[in-house]
Amino acid sequence: MNKGIKYFGIDISHLVFDVTDSDGNYYQFKNNLIGFKKIPKQLGQESFSVMEANTYHYHSAYFLQENSIKVSVENPLSVKRFIQMKLSKIKTDKSDSRLIL
C-alpha cells in the first residue's frame, strides 16, 4: 500500500454502510444522501475506497466518484473467495468492510 493514500473498505446494505479504514478505524453511515455527505469528511481527497457490487452500491459509488474520491467496485464472488481464503469464520458487515480492504 502507498503510504500517502488512505484505504477504505466499504460494505453496503439496504439501510447502512460500514466503513473500515487502513488504520482499523470503523464508521457506520446511513445509506442515504445524509450519510453520503458525511463520507468526504471522513475519507478525504487522498483516499481509495473498495466496495463489493450489490443492489445498494450504485448511489454511494457515484457519489464518491462525483466528489473525486477513487472507488473500486469489486465482484462479490471475488470478495467472498478472498474472505474465505483468509479463513475468516466471522460474517458481519463490520468484518466484511475490514476484510474488503
N, C-alpha and C positions, 0 to 999 in steps of 0.2 A: 504494500500500500504506500502511496505517496504521502509524505509527512505533512505537506501543506494542505491536503484535502481531507475533509472530514466525511466519513461514510455513514450512511443511514440505511437500515433495513426496515421496510415498511410492510406490515401485514394488515390487509384491509378486509373489513367485514361490513355487514349491512349498516350498523349503527355507529361504529367507531373504527379508528385505525390506530394500530400500535406501532410505535417507532422506537428503535434502539439505535444509538449511535456507536461509533467505533470505540468510544471510551467506556461503553457499557451503560450509559445513561438511558433511562426509559421514559417515554412520554406516551400519553394517550389523548387523542383528539376525536371530536365528533366528526362523523362522515357527512359533513355539510359545509356550506360556504363559510360559516363562522369558524369551523375547525380548520378549513383550508387556509384561511387568512392568518392563522397562528403559526403555520408551518415555516414561512420565510424567516420569521423572527428566531426560530429555533435552529433552522438549518443554515441559513446564510448563503451568500452567493458562491463561496468556495466550498461547495459540498457536492456529493454524489449520492443519489438515493437509488435503492434497488427494491422493487416490489414484484410480487407474482401477479400474473394476469388472472383476473377473475371478473365476474359481473360488475363488481363495485370499483374497480381500479381506474376506469376511464376519466372521471371528473378530477380525481386527485392528480393523475399523471398529466393531464392537460394543464391543470392549474400550476403544477411545479414547472412545467416547460414554459408556460407563459411568463413566469416570474424568474426566468433564466437560471433555474436550478436543474442540473443534469439529472436525468432519470433513466433508469433501465427497467423495462418490463420484461420479466422472465417467464418462461414456460412453467406452469405449475407442476408438471411431472418432473421436470429437471430439478426444481426446488425440493420436491418430495424425495426424490432419489438422493439428492445431496444431503438432506437431513438424515435419511436412513443410513447413508454412508458414514455419517458422524456418530452413528449408533445412539442417537438420542431417542429415549423412550417417552420423553415428555412432549405432549402435543397440546400447546396452548397458543393463543395469539401472541402473547408476550414472548414465549420461547421461539416461536416462528420468526418474529421480527428480528430477534438476536441472531438466529441461525441463517437468515437470508443474507446477512452481511457476508 
